Amino acid sequence: MPTMADITVKNVANADVIYVAKVASAGDKTPAKWSCDAAHVVVGFRPWMTVNTRDNGPKNARIVEGVFNAPIIASINGTDTIVARVPINLSATLPTNVNGAQVYDSIFQATNLFVSTLMRSVYSTGYAPT
């Protein structure tokens, strides 16, 4: 079982962005939560991420659901205002009745696909490749 910790990622300018561990999961159906505290002084204006896990119905797989939510902030009449949000959901069902190394390889490939240049282009433009 993974241990709760801060997560450091790179932004588009290749600078480190730290998502601070806020709440560790207390068990199934209770999400772990991270927040990018340096993004804004107002807590509600900060990007955040949660991860939630649980068994599927027949209990032969684990469901993992990640949610990322980033507010887009603009200054309106001198006041920071959330004008939009970018919610991103990633869900996986991981079989528990097969070789764990094969499941890990599938997850490794899938998450690397999502950070590929082509997929980043798809997600940033909102258009599938043609």
C-alpha positions as CSV (number, residue, x, y, z in Angstrom):
1,M,0.0,0.0,0.0
2,P,1.5,3.4,-1.0
3,T,2.3,5.9,1.7
4,M,0.9,9.4,1.5
5,A,3.4,12.0,0.4
6,D,3.8,15.3,-1.4
7,I,3.9,15.0,-5.2
8,T,6.2,17.1,-7.4
9,V,5.5,17.5,-11.1
10,K,6.7,19.8,-13.9
11,N,4.5,22.5,-15.3
12,V,4.6,23.6,-19.0
13,A,7.6,25.9,-18.2
14,N,9.5,22.9,-16.8
15,A,9.3,24.3,-13.2
16,D,8.5,22.1,-10.2
17,V,5.0,22.3,-8.9
18,I,4.4,20.7,-5.5
19,Y,1.1,19.1,-4.6
20,V,1.1,19.0,-0.8
21,A,-0.4,15.9,0.9
22,K,-3.5,17.1,2.7
23,V,-5.6,14.1,3.7
24,A,-4.5,10.5,3.6
25,S,-7.1,7.9,2.8
26,A,-8.7,6.3,5.8
27,G,-9.5,3.2,3.7
28,D,-11.8,2.2,0.8
29,K,-14.1,4.9,-0.5
30,T,-12.3,7.6,1.4
31,P,-10.2,9.7,-1.0
32,A,-6.6,10.9,-0.4
33,K,-6.3,14.6,-1.3
34,W,-3.5,16.9,-2.5
35,S,-3.4,20.7,-3.1
36,C,-1.1,23.0,-4.9
37,D,-0.7,25.4,-2.0
38,A,1.7,27.8,-3.8
39,A,-0.8,28.5,-6.5
40,H,-2.9,31.0,-4.6
41,V,-3.4,32.4,-1.1
42,V,-7.1,31.5,-1.2
43,V,-7.6,27.8,-0.5
44,G,-10.6,27.6,-2.8
45,F,-8.5,29.0,-5.7
46,R,-5.9,26.2,-5.6
47,P,-5.7,23.2,-7.9
48,W,-6.3,19.9,-6.2
49,M,-6.3,16.2,-6.8
50,T,-8.0,13.2,-5.1
51,V,-7.6,9.5,-5.5
52,N,-10.2,7.0,-4.3
53,T,-10.0,3.2,-4.4
54,R,-12.5,0.4,-3.7
55,D,-13.3,-3.2,-4.7
56,N,-15.5,-3.8,-7.7
57,G,-18.8,-5.6,-7.3
58,P,-17.5,-9.2,-7.6
59,K,-14.4,-8.3,-5.6
60,N,-12.1,-9.5,-8.4
61,A,-10.7,-6.1,-9.2
62,R,-9.8,-2.8,-7.6
63,I,-11.3,0.4,-9.0
64,V,-9.1,3.5,-8.9
65,E,-10.5,6.9,-9.5
66,G,-8.4,10.0,-9.8
67,V,-9.8,13.5,-10.0
68,F,-7.9,16.7,-10.8
69,N,-9.5,20.1,-10.7
70,A,-7.7,23.3,-11.6
71,P,-9.4,26.7,-11.4
72,I,-8.7,29.3,-14.0
73,I,-8.4,32.6,-12.3
74,A,-8.7,36.1,-13.8
75,S,-8.6,39.5,-12.2
76,I,-11.9,41.2,-12.6
77,N,-12.1,44.7,-11.4
78,G,-9.0,44.1,-9.3
79,T,-10.4,41.0,-7.6
80,D,-9.2,37.4,-8.4
81,T,-12.2,35.4,-9.7
82,I,-12.6,31.8,-10.8
83,V,-13.8,32.1,-14.4
84,A,-13.6,28.4,-15.3
85,R,-12.4,25.1,-14.1
86,V,-10.5,22.3,-15.7
87,P,-11.7,19.0,-14.2
88,I,-9.9,15.8,-15.3
89,N,-11.0,12.3,-14.3
90,L,-8.9,9.1,-14.7
91,S,-10.5,5.8,-13.8
92,A,-9.1,2.3,-13.9
93,T,-10.3,-1.2,-13.0
94,L,-7.3,-3.3,-12.0
95,P,-7.9,-7.1,-11.9
96,T,-6.7,-8.8,-8.8
97,N,-6.9,-12.4,-10.1
98,V,-3.9,-12.1,-12.5
99,N,-0.2,-11.5,-12.4
100,G,0.5,-8.1,-10.8
101,A,3.4,-7.4,-13.0
102,Q,1.2,-7.5,-16.1
103,V,-1.3,-5.1,-14.5
104,Y,1.6,-2.8,-13.6
105,D,2.9,-2.9,-17.2
106,S,-0.6,-1.9,-18.5
107,I,-0.8,1.0,-16.0
108,F,2.7,2.1,-16.8
109,Q,2.0,2.2,-20.5
110,A,-1.4,3.9,-20.1
111,T,-0.1,6.7,-17.9
112,N,2.8,7.2,-20.2
113,L,0.5,7.5,-23.1
114,F,-1.5,10.2,-21.4
115,V,1.7,12.3,-21.0
116,S,2.8,11.7,-24.6
117,T,3.1,14.8,-26.7
118,L,0.2,13.7,-28.9
119,M,-2.2,13.1,-26.0
120,R,-1.2,16.4,-24.3
121,S,-2.1,18.1,-27.6
122,V,-5.5,16.3,-27.7
123,Y,-6.3,17.2,-24.2
124,S,-5.2,20.8,-24.5
125,T,-7.0,21.5,-27.8
126,G,-10.1,19.3,-27.2
127,Y,-9.8,17.6,-30.6
128,A,-8.9,14.0,-31.4
129,P,-6.2,13.4,-34.0
130,T,-7.4,13.4,-37.6
